Every structure is written in structure tokens, then in C-alpha cells.
């Protein structure tokens, strides 16, 4: 089980900032996890697939090919804007 963290508009799409997610099958990389999420929730999966969304595993920024394991915290960060 991994702890997923959603920030900004992604938290709205996920209906909350945090969610526990079982890591099975191909969900052993960030990209595989996004695919698994998309299979369960197409809108959230599409948002997480956007190239502008950054990912962190255990508070370290990573690429989508980064491995993930049970007990990891995976954060999804939308682009930041401001004025």
C-alpha cells in the first residue's frame, strides 16, 4: 500500500488530498501507478498524465520511470502559477 498525495486542482479531482493505494500488477513505477489510477478514474488519470504534473516519491522529485514500493509516499504536484 502506498500513500498518494494530491495538491491543488488534483486534490479536487481526487476528492481529497490523500488516498491509500495498493501496489500490485504494473503499479511498481510512477507511470504504472498513473495507469492504474486512470483505469479506476479516467478524469483523474488524464490529469495526472499531463506532462506539466510533477511527481515526488518520499519527498524527492522523480521521473515517471521511478520505481515505487509499499510504504512509499507519492505526491502529484500540478503546475504552480501566481502573480
N, CA, C and O atoms as a MOPAC input file, in Angstrom:
PM7 MOZYME 1SCF
protein

 N      0.85700 1    -1.17400 1     0.00000 1
 C      0.00000 1     0.00000 1     0.00000 1
 C      0.90200 1     1.23600 1     0.00000 1
 O      1.86900 1     1.30700 1     0.75900 1
 N      0.58700 1     2.18200 1    -0.83400 1
 C      1.31000 1     3.44900 1    -0.89200 1
 C      0.36200 1     4.57000 1    -0.49200 1
 O     -0.85500 1     4.44600 1    -0.62700 1
 N      0.92100 1     5.64400 1    -0.00800 1
 C      0.14100 1     6.83400 1     0.34600 1
 C      0.27800 1     7.81300 1    -0.80800 1
 O      1.38300 1     8.24800 1    -1.13400 1
 N     -0.85600 1     8.16300 1    -1.43100 1
 C     -0.86300 1     9.13700 1    -2.51500 1
 C     -1.26300 1    10.49300 1    -1.96600 1
 O     -2.17100 1    10.59900 1    -1.14100 1
 N     -0.58100 1    11.52700 1    -2.43000 1
 C     -0.85400 1    12.89900 1    -2.01800 1
 C     -1.16000 1    13.71400 1    -3.28000 1
 O     -0.41900 1    13.66300 1    -4.26200 1
 N     -2.25300 1    14.45800 1    -3.23400 1
 C     -2.67300 1    15.27600 1    -4.36300 1
 C     -2.70900 1    16.73800 1    -3.93200 1
 O     -3.20300 1    17.05700 1    -2.85000 1
 N     -2.19500 1    17.61300 1    -4.76300 1
 C     -2.15500 1    19.02800 1    -4.43400 1
 C     -2.88400 1    19.84900 1    -5.48900 1
 O     -3.03400 1    19.42400 1    -6.63400 1
 N     -3.33200 1    21.03300 1    -5.08200 1
 C     -4.01600 1    21.94900 1    -5.98400 1
 C     -5.25900 1    21.33700 1    -6.59800 1
 O     -6.03100 1    20.65600 1    -5.92300 1
 N     -5.44500 1    21.58700 1    -7.88500 1
 C     -6.64200 1    21.09500 1    -8.58600 1
 C     -6.70500 1    19.57200 1    -8.60800 1
 O     -7.78300 1    18.99800 1    -8.76700 1
 N     -5.56400 1    18.91600 1    -8.45000 1
 C     -5.56200 1    17.45600 1    -8.42900 1
 C     -6.28500 1    16.92000 1    -7.20500 1
 O     -6.92800 1    15.87300 1    -7.27100 1
 N     -6.18600 1    17.63000 1    -6.08800 1
 C     -6.91400 1    17.22500 1    -4.87400 1
 C     -8.42000 1    17.31400 1    -5.10800 1
 O     -9.17700 1    16.48000 1    -4.61100 1
 N     -8.85400 1    18.31900 1    -5.85900 1
 C    -10.28000 1    18.43600 1    -6.17900 1
 C    -10.74100 1    17.25100 1    -7.02900 1
 O    -11.79700 1    16.67200 1    -6.77300 1
 N     -9.95300 1    16.89800 1    -8.03200 1
 C    -10.31300 1    15.77000 1    -8.89300 1
 C    -10.29300 1    14.44200 1    -8.13900 1
 O    -11.08600 1    13.54400 1    -8.42500 1
 N     -9.37900 1    14.32600 1    -7.17400 1
 C     -9.25800 1    13.08800 1    -6.39600 1
 C    -10.24500 1    13.03300 1    -5.23400 1
 O    -10.33000 1    12.02800 1    -4.52800 1
 N    -10.98800 1    14.11700 1    -5.04200 1
 C    -11.95300 1    14.22800 1    -3.93500 1
 C    -11.26000 1    14.08000 1    -2.58700 1
 O    -11.79000 1    13.46700 1    -1.66100 1
 N    -10.06200 1    14.65500 1    -2.49800 1
 C     -9.32300 1    14.64900 1    -1.23900 1
 C     -7.83400 1    14.75900 1    -1.48900 1
 O     -7.35100 1    14.50600 1    -2.59300 1
 N     -7.11600 1    15.14000 1    -0.44900 1
 C     -5.66300 1    15.33100 1    -0.57400 1
 C     -4.87200 1    14.05100 1    -0.43400 1
 O     -3.74800 1    13.97200 1    -0.92900 1
 N     -5.41900 1    13.04900 1     0.22100 1
 C     -4.67400 1    11.81800 1     0.46300 1
 C     -5.52500 1    10.59600 1     0.12900 1
 O     -6.75200 1    10.61300 1     0.22800 1
 N     -4.82700 1     9.53800 1    -0.27000 1
 C     -5.50200 1     8.27900 1    -0.57300 1
 C     -4.47900 1     7.14900 1    -0.43800 1
 O     -3.33000 1     7.29600 1    -0.85500 1
 N     -4.88800 1     6.04700 1     0.13100 1
 C     -4.04700 1     4.85900 1     0.15000 1
 C     -4.33500 1     4.05500 1    -1.11100 1
 O     -5.48200 1     3.95800 1    -1.54600 1
 N     -3.28100 1     3.47400 1    -1.69900 1
 C     -3.44700 1     2.75300 1    -2.95300 1
 C     -2.62100 1     1.47000 1    -2.91100 1
 O     -1.43400 1     1.51100 1    -2.58600 1
 N     -3.23800 1     0.33100 1    -3.23600 1
 C     -2.47000 1    -0.92300 1    -3.26300 1
 C     -1.54300 1    -0.95400 1    -4.47300 1
 O     -1.94000 1    -0.58400 1    -5.57800 1
 N     -0.33300 1    -1.38800 1    -4.26500 1
 C      0.62700 1    -1.50100 1    -5.36400 1
 C      0.67600 1    -2.95400 1    -5.80300 1
 O      1.27500 1    -3.80200 1    -5.14100 1
 N      0.03300 1    -3.22400 1    -6.93400 1
 C      0.05500 1    -4.57000 1    -7.47000 1
 C      0.15500 1    -4.49300 1    -8.98400 1
 O      0.00200 1    -3.41600 1    -9.56100 1
 N      0.40400 1    -5.59600 1    -9.62000 1
 C      0.48900 1    -5.60400 1   -11.07600 1
 C      1.59200 1    -4.69900 1   -11.57400 1
 O      2.73500 1    -4.80200 1   -11.12800 1
 N      1.25900 1    -3.81400 1   -12.49700 1
 C      2.24400 1    -2.93000 1   -13.11400 1
 C      2.46300 1    -1.64000 1   -12.33900 1
 O      3.26300 1    -0.80200 1   -12.75500 1
 N      1.77100 1    -1.46300 1   -11.22600 1
 C      1.89600 1    -0.22700 1   -10.45000 1
 C      3.15500 1    -0.26200 1    -9.58900 1
 O      3.08100 1    -0.08100 1    -8.37400 1
 N      4.30600 1    -0.49300 1   -10.21100 1
 C      5.58300 1    -0.51500 1    -9.49900 1
 C      6.51300 1     0.60100 1    -9.94700 1
 O      7.66200 1     0.68500 1    -9.51400 1
 N      5.99300 1     1.46200 1   -10.82900 1
 C      6.66000 1     2.70400 1   -11.20800 1
 C      5.61000 1     3.80100 1   -11.12500 1
 O      4.41500 1     3.51900 1   -11.04100 1
 N      6.05300 1     5.03800 1   -11.14900 1
 C      5.09400 1     6.14000 1   -11.12200 1
 C      4.16900 1     6.06300 1   -12.33600 1
 O      2.96100 1     6.25900 1   -12.20600 1
 N      4.72500 1     5.77800 1   -13.50900 1
 C      3.90300 1     5.67600 1   -14.71900 1
 C      2.89100 1     4.53900 1   -14.60200 1
 O      1.73700 1     4.69900 1   -14.99900 1
 N      3.30700 1     3.40500 1   -14.06800 1
 C      2.38600 1     2.28900 1   -13.87600 1
 C      1.28600 1     2.62800 1   -12.89800 1
 O      0.13500 1     2.23000 1   -13.08000 1
 N      1.64200 1     3.37000 1   -11.85100 1
 C      0.64600 1     3.81400 1   -10.87700 1
 C     -0.37500 1     4.73500 1   -11.53600 1
 O     -1.57600 1     4.59500 1   -11.30800 1
 N      0.09300 1     5.66600 1   -12.34500 1
 C     -0.82200 1     6.57600 1   -13.03900 1
 C     -1.76100 1     5.78500 1   -13.95000 1
 O     -2.95000 1     6.09700 1   -14.02900 1
 N     -1.24700 1     4.77500 1   -14.63200 1
 C     -2.08800 1     3.93000 1   -15.47800 1
 C     -3.15900 1     3.21900 1   -14.64600 1
 O     -4.31400 1     3.13100 1   -15.06100 1
 N     -2.77300 1     2.71200 1   -13.47300 1
 C     -3.73100 1     2.02600 1   -12.60000 1
 C     -4.79300 1     2.99100 1   -12.09600 1
 O     -5.96900 1     2.63600 1   -12.01500 1
 N     -4.38900 1     4.19800 1   -11.76200 1
 C     -5.34900 1     5.21100 1   -11.31100 1
 C     -6.30400 1     5.55000 1   -12.45500 1
 O     -7.50900 1     5.67900 1   -12.24100 1
 N     -5.76500 1     5.69500 1   -13.67100 1
 C     -6.59500 1     6.02300 1   -14.83500 1
 C     -7.63100 1     4.93900 1   -15.11200 1
 O     -8.74100 1     5.24100 1   -15.55000 1
 N     -7.27400 1     3.67400 1   -14.85900 1
 C     -8.22700 1     2.58500 1   -15.07100 1
 C     -9.39900 1     2.67600 1   -14.09700 1
 O    -10.50600 1     2.23900 1   -14.41000 1
 N     -9.15100 1     3.24600 1   -12.91200 1
 C    -10.20500 1     3.37700 1   -11.90700 1
 C    -10.95100 1     4.70200 1   -12.00100 1
 O    -12.13000 1     4.78100 1   -11.65500 1
 N    -10.26200 1     5.74600 1   -12.47200 1
 C    -10.84300 1     7.08900 1   -12.53100 1
 C    -10.23400 1     7.81200 1   -13.73000 1
 O     -9.14500 1     8.37700 1   -13.63200 1
 N    -10.93400 1     7.79200 1   -14.85200 1
 C    -10.40400 1     8.32500 1   -16.10700 1
 C    -10.03000 1     9.80200 1   -16.01700 1
 O     -8.98600 1    10.20600 1   -16.52900 1
 N    -10.87000 1    10.61000 1   -15.37300 1
 C    -10.59800 1    12.05100 1   -15.29200 1
 C     -9.33700 1    12.32700 1   -14.46900 1
 O     -8.49700 1    13.13200 1   -14.87200 1
 N     -9.20700 1    11.67000 1   -13.33600 1
 C     -8.01800 1    11.86500 1   -12.50300 1
 C     -6.78900 1    11.33300 1   -13.22800 1
 O     -5.74000 1    11.97700 1   -13.21800 1
 N     -6.90300 1    10.18200 1   -13.84800 1
 C     -5.77700 1     9.61600 1   -14.58800 1
 C     -5.31200 1    10.53000 1   -15.70600 1
 O     -4.11000 1    10.69500 1   -15.91500 1
 N     -6.25500 1    11.12700 1   -16.42700 1
 C     -5.89200 1    12.05200 1   -17.50300 1
 C     -5.16400 1    13.26800 1   -16.94800 1
 O     -4.18600 1    13.72900 1   -17.53700 1
 N     -5.63100 1    13.78900 1   -15.82300 1
 C     -4.98000 1    14.95200 1   -15.21400 1
 C     -3.56900 1    14.59800 1   -14.75100 1
 O     -2.64200 1    15.38500 1   -14.94300 1
 N     -3.39500 1    13.42400 1   -14.14400 1
 C     -2.07500 1    13.01700 1   -13.65600 1
 C     -1.11700 1    12.73500 1   -14.80800 1
 O      0.09800 1    12.83300 1   -14.63900 1
 N     -1.65000 1    12.38600 1   -15.97500 1
 C     -0.82200 1    12.08500 1   -17.14100 1
 C     -0.27700 1    13.32700 1   -17.83100 1
 O      0.62100 1    13.22500 1   -18.66700 1
 N     -0.80400 1    14.49000 1   -17.49500 1
 C     -0.35000 1    15.73200 1   -18.13000 1
 C      1.14500 1    15.92200 1   -17.89100 1
 O      1.62100 1    15.73000 1   -16.77200 1
 N      1.88800 1    16.29700 1   -18.92600 1
 C      3.33600 1    16.45600 1   -18.77700 1
 C      3.73800 1    17.52800 1   -17.76300 1
 O      4.85800 1    17.50500 1   -17.25200 1
 N      2.84800 1    18.45500 1   -17.47400 1
 C      3.17200 1    19.52300 1   -16.52000 1
 C      3.04500 1    19.09400 1   -15.06300 1
 O      3.49200 1    19.81200 1   -14.16800 1
 N      2.43900 1    17.92800 1   -14.81100 1
 C      2.29700 1    17.43200 1   -13.43600 1
 C      3.60800 1    16.79100 1   -13.01600 1
 O      4.11600 1    15.89500 1   -13.69100 1
 N      4.15500 1    17.25400 1   -11.89300 1
 C      5.40500 1    16.71200 1   -11.34800 1
 C      5.08700 1    15.66300 1   -10.30000 1
 O      4.01100 1    15.67200 1    -9.70200 1
 N      6.02500 1    14.76500 1   -10.08300 1
 C      5.83700 1    13.67500 1    -9.12800 1
 C      7.01000 1    13.63600 1    -8.15400 1
 O      8.15200 1    13.92300 1    -8.51200 1
 N      6.69700 1    13.27700 1    -6.92200 1
 C      7.73100 1    13.09100 1    -5.89800 1
 C      7.46600 1    11.77200 1    -5.19300 1
 O      6.32000 1    11.42200 1    -4.91100 1
 N      8.53300 1    11.05200 1    -4.91600 1
 C      8.44800 1     9.81800 1    -4.13100 1
 C      9.26100 1    10.04400 1    -2.86700 1
 O     10.46000 1    10.32000 1    -2.92100 1
 N      8.59000 1     9.92300 1    -1.73800 1
 C      9.23600 1    10.13900 1    -0.43700 1
 C      9.96200 1    11.48500 1    -0.39200 1
 O     11.09300 1    11.59000 1     0.08200 1
 N      9.27600 1    12.50600 1    -0.89800 1
 C      9.70600 1    13.90300 1    -0.87700 1
 C     10.87000 1    14.22600 1    -1.80200 1
 O     11.48000 1    15.28600 1    -1.66600 1
 N     11.19100 1    13.34200 1    -2.73600 1
 C     12.23200 1    13.60900 1    -3.73400 1
 C     11.58500 1    13.63600 1    -5.11700 1
 O     10.86900 1    12.70700 1    -5.48900 1
 N     11.83600 1    14.69000 1    -5.87100 1
 C     11.28700 1    14.79300 1    -7.21600 1
 C     11.86700 1    13.67500 1    -8.08300 1
 O     13.06900 1    13.41400 1    -8.06000 1
 N     10.98700 1    13.02100 1    -8.84800 1
 C     11.39800 1    11.88300 1    -9.67100 1
 C     10.73500 1    11.95300 1   -11.04000 1
 O      9.78100 1    12.70200 1   -11.24900 1
 N     11.25400 1    11.16600 1   -11.95500 1
 C     10.63500 1    10.99200 1   -13.25800 1
 C      9.57200 1     9.90900 1   -13.17400 1
 O      9.44600 1     9.22200 1   -12.16000 1
 N      8.83100 1     9.76900 1   -14.21900 1
 C      7.73200 1     8.79900 1   -14.21900 1
 C      8.20700 1     7.35600 1   -14.30100 1
 O      7.42400 1     6.43300 1   -14.08000 1
 N      9.46900 1     7.15400 1   -14.61200 1
 C     10.00600 1     5.79900 1   -14.64800 1
 C     10.56600 1     5.36400 1   -13.29000 1
 O     11.10600 1     4.26500 1   -13.16600 1
 N     10.44000 1     6.22100 1   -12.27800 1
 C     10.96400 1     5.91800 1   -10.94500 1
 C     10.21900 1     4.74900 1   -10.31400 1
 O      8.99400 1     4.67000 1   -10.40200 1
 N     10.95100 1     3.84800 1    -9.68200 1
 C     10.29100 1     2.72600 1    -9.00700 1
 C      9.58200 1     3.18100 1    -7.74000 1
 O      9.99500 1     4.14800 1    -7.10100 1
 N      8.52300 1     2.48300 1    -7.38400 1
 C      7.81700 1     2.74000 1    -6.13200 1
 C      7.59100 1     1.40300 1    -5.43000 1
 O      7.55900 1     0.34900 1    -6.06400 1
 N      7.43500 1     1.46900 1    -4.11300 1
 C      7.28100 1     0.25400 1    -3.31300 1
 C      6.26400 1     0.49800 1    -2.20900 1
 O      5.91600 1     1.63700 1    -1.89800 1
 N      5.79900 1    -0.59300 1    -1.62800 1
 C      4.87900 1    -0.48000 1    -0.49700 1
 C      5.49000 1     0.41600 1     0.57500 1
 O      6.67900 1     0.32500 1     0.87800 1
 N      4.66000 1     1.27800 1     1.13700 1
 C      5.10200 1     2.18800 1     2.17900 1
 C      5.58300 1     3.53500 1     1.66500 1
 O      5.80300 1     4.45000 1     2.45700 1
 N      5.75100 1     3.67600 1     0.34800 1
 C      6.18800 1     4.95100 1    -0.21600 1
 C      5.06900 1     5.98300 1    -0.18000 1
 O      3.88500 1     5.64700 1    -0.16700 1
 N      5.47500 1     7.24000 1    -0.16400 1
 C      4.54500 1     8.35600 1    -0.31000 1
 C      4.78200 1     8.95700 1    -1.68800 1
 O      5.88800 1     9.40100 1    -1.99700 1
 N      3.74600 1     8.96900 1    -2.50900 1
 C      3.84600 1     9.51600 1    -3.86200 1
 C      2.99400 1    10.77700 1    -3.93500 1
 O      1.78800 1    10.74400 1    -3.68900 1
 N      3.63200 1    11.87600 1    -4.27300 1
 C      2.93100 1    13.16100 1    -4.36600 1
 C      2.82100 1    13.58500 1    -5.81000 1
 O      3.76300 1    13.43900 1    -6.58900 1
 N      1.65600 1    14.11200 1    -6.16500 1
 C      1.40500 1    14.63300 1    -7.50500 1
 C      1.18500 1    16.13600 1    -7.37700 1
 O      0.30600 1    16.59300 1    -6.64700 1
 N      2.01500 1    16.90200 1    -8.11400 1
 C      2.01500 1    18.35900 1    -7.98300 1
 C      1.66800 1    19.00600 1    -9.31200 1
 O      2.38300 1    18.81700 1   -10.29600 1
 N      0.58400 1    19.76400 1    -9.35500 1
 C      0.23700 1    20.46400 1   -10.60200 1
 C      1.18000 1    21.64900 1   -10.78900 1
 O      1.89100 1    22.03700 1    -9.86300 1
 N      1.18000 1    22.21900 1   -11.98800 1
 C      1.99800 1    23.41000 1   -12.20800 1
 C      1.56100 1    24.53500 1   -11.27200 1
 O      0.38200 1    24.67400 1   -10.94700 1
 N      2.51600 1    25.31500 1   -10.86000 1
 C      2.23800 1    26.43100 1    -9.94700 1
 C      2.19000 1    27.71200 1   -10.76200 1
 O      3.03100 1    27.94700 1   -11.62900 1
 N      1.19600 1    28.53000 1   -10.47000 1
 C      1.11700 1    29.82700 1   -11.12300 1
 C      0.79800 1    30.87100 1   -10.07300 1
 O      0.33800 1    30.55400 1    -8.97600 1
 N      1.03700 1    32.06400 1   -10.41000 1
 C      0.76100 1    33.13900 1    -9.45900 1
 C      1.05300 1    34.47800 1   -10.07900 1
 O      1.44200 1    34.58200 1   -11.24300 1
 N      0.85900 1    35.48700 1    -9.28700 1
 C      1.05500 1    36.81100 1    -9.84500 1
 C      1.81700 1    37.69900 1    -8.96800 1
 O      2.05700 1    38.85500 1    -9.31700 1

